Amino acid sequence: MKNIILTADRPTGRLHIGHYVGTLRNRVRLQNEGNYDEFIVMIADAQALTDNASNPKKVRDNVTEVMLDYLAVGLDPKKITFCIQSMVPALPELTAYYMNLVTLPRLLRNPTVKSEIKQKEFDNDKNGIPVGFANYPISQAADITAFDANIIPVGEDQEPMLEQTREIVRSFNRIYNTDILTECKAVLPQIESCYRLPGTDGSSKMSKSLGNCIYLADEENEIKKKINSILTFPRNVEDPGIVEDNVLFIYLEAFATDEYFEKYYPEYKNLDELKEAYKKGGIGDGIIKKFLNSVMQDTIRPIRERRKEYEKRIPEVLEYLKEGTEKCIKMSDNKLKEVKKVIAIDYFDNDSFLKEQIKKYNN
Ligand code: TRP
């Protein structure tokens, strides 16, 4: 079996360190391991429109922002096919056929969709939940199956989408007595603290709408300011520190490898040692913030600098997207053909329909 890696992001804003530890870092790792036949990274603008219908300008502008963030973290256009979702006509067409395989209650039971609906408070909106929004897990199944993708590097919040996709794949293959659709599995972050990075305000998720993000494009002083703004449990320096649910330590967990200790905090070999000492007391949060700042600056600096280089070469950047999208249109058109054949709606792809009907009408 081929290894086809596929993933996507909604272009609703610049990418932040939550995206980085949640999935971007895994993508770079998978890219560098090179164990794949195809690696597609899609900018899911159509999905972004499912809850931004009245804000197309935002989606349009963020296509380039997200593409720049991809290149900035080190995704390599020589190794990866980049694609704009809305330009691939096979995707909504596949979605239409998959919609017949999923019940409404099943869609609304999806925990990620549920919590998004809650967060967006569609209910309070006189217009209610857009059908397209509730339907987006099905369109995501189309994104994945259109390319036979089996490896999906995503954040943990996407697991319900992949479960939904697998259900659609199984129903389709069973109903049409075929095996043309491929089951996929998620590649989640390697450390659990990276599943969902909290925001700098301590709220459970880093999210643009909450204004608690450290962006991959942030300048040095912005990063420093954001880290210094993180609230910690008030205590005297000599008192024992608490590491559980401590945003500083969650971030260190995600970023502070042993090399950073050697470089910036040689009193301790690694995070475990620092945690033990912190729990005993005597280490103030200012010192921890300073260390975290050094780590974050070293992490983000090369990303920001690479972004700035690409910002000088926008025509080239957009050309990668255009070329990749053209390739994806071809690949997914082939898959759509296979799907239509299995559903027996491939009327004029060959002469079998014509022959059947001639026979039926005896001419
Ligand atoms: N729902 C994903 C997100 O919000 C984006 C997405 C769209 C996606 N299509 C996909 C992710 C296909 C993985 C595979 O981040």
Boltz pocket constraint, residues with backbone or C-beta under 6 A from the ligand:
constraints:
  - pocket:
      binder: B
      contacts: [[A, 6], [A, 7], [A, 8], [A, 9], [A, 10], [A, 44], [A, 47], [A, 139], [A, 140], [A, 143], [A, 144], [A, 152], [A, 153], [A, 154], [A, 158], [A, 161]]
      max_distance: 6.0
